[in-house]
Amino acid sequence: MEKFSVFLADWQVLFREGIHFTLSGEEDMEVIGEATDSEQALAFIETNVPNVVDHDKLSGAEVTRRIKQNLPEVSAILIMESDNEEQLFSAMKSGASACLAKDINPDELIDNIRKVAQGGQPISEALLRPEIASRVADEFEAFSLIEEQVGNLLARLLPVETEILRHIADGSPVKEITNALGLSEEIIRHHLNLILTKLIANDRSREVIEAAQRGLPSVISRAGKSAVEYVTKDEFNEFKEGLMERFKAFTAS
């Protein structure tokens, strides 16, 4: 039987060893390494690429972003102390495939690891929570306000995806949504996966845009051209400040 490899990162040794012991009894899983901090984990992962990385909330969404940026084929599972909406939303945007609480039972943990190793995204189920659906809808609406300013770099929701999120945010269960929109549950879940993909892509684009805005003057200087040749200083500063304020507003919401 072909095994898939798992790397564990958690500052709590007993918890990490507990997961290791649980996975050691599974014929299709192999723990190839462990770490207690983010930098140690990243150094190992980059030289011993696993199929799945299971890391704690202290490593957080930022480590997941770095993993997915450099090793997009590696799937990440984020472990939280408890059910936390803010951490869950950050995990979704970072590209984590699953976000689990530390009190998860062993069988459910193993099931999620298998799903993730096979390319699944259990975290997409979080979009069925009204509070998460509402936050995702608000985020896309905020991006739509600046879409033209950033050259249409950001992904947009299809009208049907906006409707799906609106119904979920209003508290409607999936069966009611299927009746209201005339769609099968399979199609609705397909759209939820697409929404998640777009959310992750927009979060990465946001980082690129912010970095580009910070570095644009130096880039122009190295190219031997002045900023005036492209846009006036006042126009540039006004656009930059407005863009950053909008991003801060909806990422903090």
C-alpha positions as CSV (number, residue, x, y, z in Angstrom):
1,M,0.0,0.0,0.0
2,E,1.3,3.4,-1.0
3,K,1.7,5.7,2.0
4,F,1.3,9.4,2.2
5,S,3.6,11.4,4.4
6,V,2.6,13.7,7.3
7,F,4.6,16.3,9.1
8,L,3.6,17.5,12.6
9,A,4.2,20.9,14.1
10,D,2.9,21.8,17.5
11,W,4.5,23.4,20.5
12,Q,2.7,21.0,22.9
13,V,4.9,17.9,22.9
14,L,2.2,15.6,24.5
15,F,-0.4,16.7,22.0
16,R,2.0,16.2,19.0
17,E,3.1,12.8,20.3
18,G,-0.5,11.9,20.7
19,I,-1.2,12.5,17.1
20,H,1.9,10.7,16.1
21,F,0.8,7.6,18.1
22,T,-2.7,7.8,16.6
23,L,-1.3,7.9,13.0
24,S,1.3,5.2,13.6
25,G,-1.5,2.6,13.6
26,E,-2.6,3.6,10.1
27,E,-1.0,1.6,7.3
28,D,-1.4,4.3,4.7
29,M,0.2,7.1,6.8
30,E,3.8,7.9,7.8
31,V,4.9,10.7,10.1
32,I,8.2,11.9,8.6
33,G,9.1,14.6,11.1
34,E,8.0,16.8,13.9
35,A,8.8,20.4,15.0
36,T,7.9,22.8,17.9
37,D,8.2,26.1,16.0
38,S,7.4,27.6,12.6
39,E,11.0,28.2,11.4
40,Q,12.1,24.7,12.3
41,A,9.0,23.3,10.6
42,L,9.5,25.3,7.4
43,A,13.2,24.3,7.2
44,F,12.3,20.6,7.4
45,I,9.4,20.8,5.0
46,E,11.4,22.5,2.3
47,T,13.9,19.7,2.2
48,N,11.6,16.7,3.1
49,V,8.4,17.5,1.3
50,P,5.4,15.8,2.9
51,N,1.9,15.3,1.5
52,V,0.2,16.9,4.6
53,V,1.4,19.3,7.2
54,D,-0.5,19.3,10.5
55,H,0.3,22.5,12.5
56,D,-1.0,24.3,15.5
57,K,-2.5,27.8,15.8
58,L,0.8,29.3,16.9
59,S,2.2,28.5,13.4
60,G,-1.0,30.0,12.0
61,A,-2.2,31.2,8.7
62,E,1.1,32.9,7.8
63,V,3.0,29.6,7.8
64,T,0.3,28.1,5.6
65,R,0.7,30.9,3.1
66,R,4.5,30.4,3.0
67,I,4.0,26.6,2.5
68,K,1.5,27.0,-0.2
69,Q,3.5,29.7,-2.0
70,N,6.7,27.6,-2.2
71,L,5.2,24.1,-2.2
72,P,1.6,24.3,-3.6
73,E,1.3,20.6,-3.8
74,V,1.6,20.3,0.1
75,S,-1.7,20.3,1.9
76,A,-2.0,22.0,5.3
77,I,-4.2,21.3,8.3
78,L,-4.5,24.0,11.0
79,I,-5.2,22.9,14.6
80,M,-7.0,25.4,16.9
81,E,-7.4,25.3,20.7
82,S,-11.1,25.8,20.2
83,D,-13.7,26.8,17.6
84,N,-12.6,30.4,16.7
85,E,-14.3,32.3,13.9
86,E,-11.4,34.7,13.4
87,Q,-8.8,32.0,13.2
88,L,-11.0,29.9,10.9
89,F,-11.5,32.8,8.5
90,S,-7.8,33.4,8.4
91,A,-7.1,29.7,7.8
92,M,-9.5,29.7,4.9
93,K,-7.8,32.7,3.2
94,S,-4.4,31.2,3.8
95,G,-5.1,28.1,1.8
96,A,-5.4,25.6,4.6
97,S,-7.3,22.5,3.5
98,A,-8.8,21.9,6.9
99,C,-9.1,23.6,10.3
100,L,-9.7,21.4,13.3
101,A,-10.1,21.9,17.0
102,K,-7.7,20.1,19.4
103,D,-10.6,18.2,21.0
104,I,-11.3,16.4,17.7
105,N,-11.7,12.6,18.2
106,P,-8.9,10.4,16.6
107,D,-11.2,8.8,14.0
108,E,-12.4,12.1,12.8
109,L,-8.8,13.4,12.7
110,I,-7.6,10.4,10.6
111,D,-10.6,10.8,8.3
112,N,-9.8,14.5,7.7
113,I,-6.1,13.8,7.0
114,R,-7.0,11.2,4.5
115,K,-9.4,13.6,2.7
116,V,-6.8,16.3,2.6
117,A,-4.1,13.9,1.4
118,Q,-6.4,13.0,-1.5
119,G,-6.9,16.6,-2.5
120,G,-10.1,17.3,-0.5
121,Q,-10.8,20.6,1.3
122,P,-12.9,19.9,4.4
123,I,-12.5,23.6,5.3
124,S,-15.0,24.5,2.6
125,E,-17.7,23.2,4.9
126,A,-17.1,26.3,7.0
127,L,-18.8,28.3,4.3
128,L,-22.1,26.7,5.4
129,R,-21.8,28.6,8.6
130,P,-23.9,31.9,8.4
131,E,-21.3,34.0,10.1
132,I,-18.5,32.8,7.8
133,A,-20.6,33.1,4.7
134,S,-21.5,36.7,5.7
135,R,-17.8,37.6,6.1
136,V,-16.9,36.1,2.8
137,A,-19.6,37.9,1.0
138,D,-18.5,41.2,2.7
139,E,-14.9,40.6,1.6
140,F,-15.9,40.1,-2.0
141,E,-18.1,43.2,-1.9
142,A,-15.2,45.2,-0.6
143,F,-12.9,43.9,-3.3
144,S,-15.4,44.8,-6.0
145,L,-15.3,48.4,-4.9
146,I,-11.6,48.7,-5.9
147,E,-11.5,46.2,-8.8
148,E,-11.0,48.8,-11.5
149,Q,-8.3,50.5,-9.5
150,V,-6.2,47.4,-9.4
151,G,-6.6,46.4,-13.0
152,N,-9.2,43.6,-12.5
153,L,-6.6,41.4,-10.7
154,L,-9.2,40.2,-8.2
155,A,-11.5,37.2,-8.7
156,R,-15.3,38.0,-8.6
157,L,-18.2,36.0,-7.5
158,L,-20.7,34.7,-10.0
159,P,-24.2,36.0,-9.4
160,V,-25.3,32.4,-8.3
161,E,-22.4,32.3,-5.8
162,T,-23.4,35.6,-4.3
163,E,-27.0,34.2,-4.0
164,I,-25.7,31.1,-2.3
165,L,-23.7,33.0,0.2
166,R,-26.7,35.4,0.9
167,H,-29.0,32.4,1.6
168,I,-26.4,30.8,3.9
169,A,-25.8,34.1,5.7
170,D,-29.5,34.4,6.3
171,G,-29.4,31.0,8.0
172,S,-31.0,28.8,5.2
173,P,-29.9,25.1,5.2
174,V,-28.6,23.6,2.0
175,K,-31.9,21.8,1.2
176,E,-33.8,25.1,1.3
177,I,-31.1,26.7,-1.0
178,T,-31.5,23.9,-3.5
179,N,-35.2,24.5,-3.7
180,A,-34.8,28.3,-3.8
181,L,-32.2,28.3,-6.6
182,G,-33.2,25.2,-8.4
183,L,-29.7,23.7,-8.0
184,S,-28.6,20.3,-6.7
185,E,-26.6,20.0,-3.5
186,E,-23.7,18.8,-5.5
187,I,-23.7,21.9,-7.6
188,I,-24.0,24.1,-4.5
189,R,-21.0,22.4,-2.9
190,H,-19.1,22.8,-6.2
191,H,-19.7,26.5,-6.1
192,L,-18.6,26.6,-2.4
193,N,-15.3,25.1,-3.5
194,L,-15.0,27.7,-6.2
195,I,-15.7,30.5,-3.8
196,L,-13.0,29.2,-1.5
197,T,-10.5,29.1,-4.4
198,K,-11.3,32.7,-5.3
199,L,-11.1,33.8,-1.7
200,I,-7.6,32.3,-1.4
201,A,-6.5,33.8,-4.8
202,N,-7.8,37.3,-3.7
203,D,-5.9,37.1,-0.4
204,R,-2.7,36.4,-2.3
205,S,-3.4,39.2,-4.8
206,R,-4.0,41.6,-1.9
207,E,-0.5,40.8,-0.5
208,V,1.1,41.3,-3.9
209,I,-0.8,44.6,-4.5
210,E,0.2,45.9,-1.1
211,A,3.8,44.9,-1.6
212,A,3.8,46.5,-5.0
213,Q,2.4,49.7,-3.7
214,R,5.1,49.9,-1.0
215,G,7.9,49.1,-3.5
216,L,6.7,51.0,-6.6
217,P,8.8,54.2,-6.1
218,S,12.1,52.2,-5.8
219,V,11.1,50.0,-8.8
220,I,10.5,53.2,-10.9
221,S,13.8,54.6,-9.7
222,R,15.7,51.5,-10.7
223,A,14.1,51.6,-14.1
224,G,15.5,55.1,-14.6
225,K,12.2,56.8,-14.8
226,S,10.6,59.3,-12.4
227,A,7.2,58.7,-10.8
228,V,5.9,61.9,-12.5
229,E,6.1,60.2,-15.8
230,Y,3.5,57.7,-14.7
231,V,1.3,59.6,-12.2
232,T,1.6,62.7,-10.1
233,K,2.9,62.3,-6.5
234,D,-0.4,63.6,-5.0
235,E,-2.4,61.2,-7.2
236,F,-0.2,58.3,-6.3
237,N,-0.3,59.0,-2.5
238,E,-4.1,59.5,-2.6
239,F,-4.6,56.2,-4.4
240,K,-2.2,54.3,-2.1
241,E,-3.7,55.6,1.1
242,G,-7.2,54.9,-0.1
243,L,-6.3,51.4,-1.2
244,M,-4.5,50.5,2.1
245,E,-7.3,51.9,4.2
246,R,-9.9,49.8,2.3
247,F,-7.8,46.7,2.6
248,K,-7.3,47.3,6.4
249,A,-11.0,47.8,6.9
250,F,-12.2,44.6,5.4
251,T,-9.3,42.4,6.5
252,A,-9.9,43.6,10.1
253,S,-13.7,43.0,9.9
